[in-house]
Every structure is written in C-alpha cells, then in structure tokens.
C-alpha cells in the first residue's frame, strides 16, 4: 500500500487575559479537576496511574528522598491519600506499574529499586528489592515473560539492565548492555522485542535500538537514532493498521523539544517531524507517554502539552494545561516533571501530572476533551485505484476531490491547503466523486477502479463544512500519490 499523507487543519485562537496578581492558566481542551499539595517533600518527581481489580483509580507519586505515595483518585475532585512507602536511599525519581500481578517499581537513583505489591493499594508492601541505583525504568509485559528494564544515568555503571520480574518477589538478572563512548543510559521504552534506550553525554549520545527478544542475550540492532541534544526519554505511537511505528524522542536541554522518528524499519529510522513549544529556547521538554493517538508530554515550565499524532509528519497541539503561562523566573527544570494518562472517559481522557520543584509541589488531576474532527481514510493497491472515506464530518458537509501533479511539500505546494493548482480545475465540476455530500451520520465513501488515476498524479481531498454562521470552513485535507 502506498504512503498516505493526511492532515488536519486546525486554527486555534487563544484569548489572552490581562495578568492579575495571580496568573490565569492557559488551557486548551482541558479541565482541572483537582490539585493535591505534597509540600512535605523537597521535590515531587514522576508519576503513573492504574485502575485496580474492583475499578478504583489510583495515582503513584514519587517524592524524592521522602518515598512513594499512593492516592485514590476515583473521585477526581477529591483525591484520597491511600498509603506510603519510605525511601531506603535517596532520590526516588521514577515509578512504573506492572498489571499482573499489580506491582510498582520505585526507582531510587541513590540506592535500589523497591518492588512494591499493589494487591491492596491502601497498604503497599515492599516484596523485594533490586540492588543498584537507577534513574528511569520500563516494564515490558510480553505474555508470560515480564521484563523490568533500567536506565542508570547517575548510578554507575551507567548501563542498561534487564531483569525478569515474572515473579516480582524474586527478580532475576538476565543481561546488561553498555553504551559506547562514556555515554550513560537514561530512560527506556520497549515494544515488539526492541528496547529504545536514551543515552546521554559523550560522543555516543542518542537513542539505541536493543534487541531484547532473548533477554539473556541482548544486543544493538540498527543505527543510533540521533537526538541533536540530550537524549532523555521516548515513547511509541502506533498508527491504526499495525504496519508503522513512530518514536517520540524528547531531549532535555534548554530549547529541548520532541522529535518524531519513523522506526518501522529498524535499519532505517527516518525523522518524520519535530515539535517545538512556542516559548522557545529557555524551556525544555521532559517525559512523553502515548495513549491511543495522543502523546501526553510533561514539558517542564510549559507544563502539559498534548499532541494529536494522527499525522506524524505534522503533529498538532490538541490540549494544554499550563497554570503559570508566563514562565516568570522559571529555570529549565521547573514545572511539570511527569504526566500519565489514566484512562479514556466519556468524551475524552483523564490524566495526572506532577508539579516538581516549586513551592506549589503536588499533583494535578486533569480531564482532556479532544476537539472534534472528521477522519479521512485513503488507500490504494498502487494501480491507479482509490478507496476513500470520510467519517465524523458534519452531516451534509461537502467533500471536494481532485487529481493533481503538484506533489512536493508536506501536502503539496498548491494554493488551497497545499492542494495542487491543477486539481482546482476538477474541483469546479459538480459530478461525483469530485463533489459529494455526507449523509445524515456525517459519512461518505467511494472507490475508483484500477487505472482511474494515472501514475505520477495525486488524488487530493478537501473537506469543507458549511454552517449558517461561519460559512465554508475547511476542516481536513489529504493526499494519496501514485
């Protein structure tokens, strides 16, 4: 199937509120449900969330030298403290969750990982420990085998460590991998037998692809994915269909941002796009987590940014929660340390985000309601045929289609959303399939047979919605090239 480029055209108008003694939060498609102070700690670090076997929702909050807290957030407007474990060393930065059996891995950079039973979240119990400090980790649940992977930046030796935690009360060391050139492993994400390992410092900096399909004999595969800065963390977006994979890599430094790589071919990672926060060079990105088509990013002083990854070549902002939008006095590392989507809820998603070093230390419970948008699907067998569908559009909206030879650029270089100028001639016709109207459900589809579109041309789509108040509004466009 040929490559498809589908874009969502979004214009967002922000109303700026005059600054009063307290800043007005900057919000886009988000609603703050609660903020819980955790002021007894010197700092608050990462977080994760889970739902227990009887449907209760919980958040795990890292408190540095003060240990790990568990809060019930089933009622998002009134979180309830559930239980706590003390730190056994220093710098409890990260926590990861394993679903079966329900277990937390609390990583302390200054000492060890505590393996914590969550069988009763109101009485967390340490059931084992893994010696040696760690900065970040990941739980890879692959059938009956469950692996816990460690990145060890700041905790010599700075290697990747792989443990079998199928029995979390008795972890087994499987293998290690040492990055080259004095670099240090920092964070890790794993999928489909490959661990993507972020390495900081030295000439070996970047994201490494490590084959962990045999956890007792792990090794590097493919080239290093360059970061262009301090390679800090990553997560994967998997588009529908299962054939493509896009790694969101975040580099932690002033001006650090998100890079999106197509890693479908382990031997040929390709940079698809980059996303920068509008505040520019003084702020750094931190940690990403993906749920469905949305990438939830903790962006330090820019707090929570949510990207719609539907078109990895051009991710668009879908949600923001920023309680301090002016960033007055913020350092590179002030603000939101971690974010974790809990679950889908009616109309959107619920997430938790942590406030790290400020006097306002604690965690937020936030609801995200994605903007409504139509979905366009284009496909071909490569013989000039087209199968096209639109769903979720406004009932009665008009679909314009056309063929074009102007294929350069993100969506072409033509005058209408990138659609080629020569396609505009076919847009003047009233015949289907060039012009069509969606049905009462907002759906429309058609197919063209083999040879309908000559080789070298493109099939372009523009979706307009007509409303009594706003007139014709472009909402989405797409292109398929033969």
Secondary structure as UniProt FT lines:
FT   STRAND          4..8
FT   STRAND          26..28
FT   STRAND          30..37
FT   TURN            39..40
FT   STRAND          47..51
FT   TURN            53..54
FT   STRAND          57..62
FT   TURN            65..66
FT   STRAND          68..72
FT   TURN            76..77
FT   STRAND          80..85
FT   STRAND          92..98
FT   TURN            99..102
FT   STRAND          103..108
FT   TURN            109..110
FT   STRAND          112..117
FT   HELIX           121..123
FT   STRAND          125..131
FT   STRAND          136..142
FT   TURN            143..144
FT   STRAND          145..151
FT   TURN            153..154
FT   STRAND          160..164
FT   TURN            168..169
FT   STRAND          172..177
FT   TURN            181..182
FT   STRAND          184..191
FT   TURN            192..193
FT   STRAND          194..200
FT   TURN            203..204
FT   STRAND          206..211
FT   TURN            215..216
FT   STRAND          219..220
FT   STRAND          231..237
FT   TURN            240..241
FT   STRAND          246..251
FT   TURN            254..255
FT   STRAND          258..262
FT   TURN            266..267
FT   STRAND          270..275
FT   TURN            278..279
FT   TURN            281..282
FT   STRAND          287..291
FT   TURN            292..293
FT   STRAND          294..298
FT   TURN            301..302
FT   STRAND          304..308
FT   HELIX           312..314
FT   STRAND          316..322
FT   TURN            325..326
FT   TURN            328..329
FT   TURN            332..333
FT   STRAND          336..345
FT   TURN            346..347
FT   STRAND          348..355
FT   TURN            359..360
FT   STRAND          362..368
FT   STRAND          375..379
FT   STRAND          386..391
FT   TURN            395..396
FT   STRAND          398..404
FT   STRAND          418..419
FT   TURN            421..422
FT   HELIX           423..427
FT   TURN            432..434
FT   STRAND          435..437
FT   TURN            440..441
FT   STRAND          444..448
FT   TURN            450..451
FT   TURN            455..456
FT   STRAND          458..467
FT   TURN            468..470
FT   STRAND          471..481
//
